[in-house]
């Protein structure tokens, strides 16, 4: 039920925050404070204040998931298992269930590797966005994610608006199918 999911989320959040205090990056420095940025009945998204490499984020995420699972198993709740799924770096949370970033996963050889950009619920993936908005989103988000260049992203936005305002965008790009 929702109440059970909410309780599990609250317990997992508290345990994750405490456990993160003991975690170290590969270079021996602490991973820093854990901040929950999004939690739902079946997922937990967080940042670590002192993690700047995807491999450190993945290592910490896996360790936190294992610790929370061990907590539940120690109480006899063997059916509960928290799994680490993915690491985004860099990433942006726009609103609940709408985010995008560079996705990183552990390869079968043990290394953490980039899987490229991944988006969930964003304008470029939603059917209720027209082609113009989808293209503009991709053109703006890519410099932010791949180059971390906000000036370039603003320039790209301005270029799209410079075409839009005088009517230099094909009308078909505004159709929502």
N, C-alpha and C positions, 0 to 999 in steps of 0.2 A: 504494500500500500504506500501511499504518499508519505504518511507519517513515519513509516519504517525507513523509507528512502531519505527523508529529511534528517532523521536521527543518525543514520549512517553517514550522511554528508557532514553533519556537525562533528561527529566523533572523528571522522577521517581528517577533517580540517584541523582540529585541535592536535591530533596526533602528528600530522604532517608538519605543522608549524614547530612543534617541540623537537621532532626528530631532525628537521633541517638544521637546527642549531648545532648539531654534532657532525654534520657532513662537511667534507673538505673537497675542494677541486683537485684536479690532477696535480697541480703545482703546490699543494699543501695548504693553500689559503681557504678560509671558510667560504661556503657557498652563499652565506648571508641570509638575511631575513626572507622568509617565505611570505608572499602576499597572494591571497586567493583573489583572482580577478573574475572568475566565473565558476559557479558550482550548480549542478543540476542533480537530479536523483541518480543519474548514472554516469556523471563525469565531474571532473575537478580540473580546472585550469589555473595555473599559478605561475608566478615569476619568482626568481631568486635574485636578490639585490646585488650579489657579487659574482654572478655567472655571466660570462661573456663569450663562451665557446659552446657550440651545440653538444659536443661530447660531454662536457661537464654537466650540462642540463639533462642529457639523457641518463648519465650515470646517477645523478641525484634523483631523477624521476623514478628510475628502476628501484633504487634503494628505498625510497619513500613508499612506493607501492608494495614492496616486499615487507617492509616494517608494518604497514597497516594491515596487510593480510595476516601476518604473524600474530598481531593483536587479536584479530577476530578468531583465528584458529585456536589461540591459547584459551579463549573463552568457550571453546567447543562449537563455534559457529563455522564449521568446515566449508559450508556452501558459499561463504562470502570470500571473494577474492578480488582484490583491486589489481588491475593490470595497467602497466605503463603502455601507452599506445604510441605517442609521437611527441616530438619536440619541434617547436617553431622558433626559428631565429633568423632574422628578426621577424616580428609579427605585429599585427595591429588588431585590436578588438574594437569594433565599431559600435556594437550593441549586443544584447543577448543573442547568441547563436549566429552572429555575423562577424566573421573574422577572416583574416588572410595572412599568409606569411610563407617563408621558405620552410618546407617540411624536411625534417631530418629523422631518419630511422637507423636502427642498428642493422648493418648488413650481416649476412650469415658468417662472414669471416671475423665479426666482432667490432669492426670499425663503424663509426657513425658517419653516414653519408647523406648528402643532399638528394632529395627527390624532386626538387624544383618547387615552384610556387604552388600553393594549395589554398583554396578559398572555400568558405562555407557561408551560404546565405548572403553573399555579396552581390552587388549590382551586375557583375559580369557572369553570374551563375543563375540569376533569377529570371524566370520567364516573364515577369511583370516589368522588366526593364527593356527599353528599346535599344536597337543596335548602336545608336549614337552614344548612349550612356554606357553601354557595355564596353565599347571601344575606348571611350574617354577614361573609364575606370582602369582598364588594362594599361593604357598609355601613361597614366599618372602613378599607378601603384608600382609598376616595374622599376622606375628609378628610385622609388622609396625603398623597396625591398632589396634589389640587387646592387644598387649603388649607394644607398642611403643618402641620396642627394635631394633634399627638399626644395632647393632652388630650381633644379631641373624639373621637378614635378610641378611646381608652380608655373614655370614657363610653359610646360606642356598644357596645363589647364588653360592658361591665357591663350595659347594657340587655338585650342578648341573653341573657346568663347569668341575669339576673333573671327572664326569661320561661322559660328552660330548666329551672332547678333545681326550681321548684314544679310543673313539668309543664304549662305554659301554651303549649306549642308543638304544633301539629297533628302527629299521628303521621305523616301522609303526607309531612311535610317531612324525615323520616328515612329514607325509602325510596330505595334506590339502584337505578336501572334500567339 
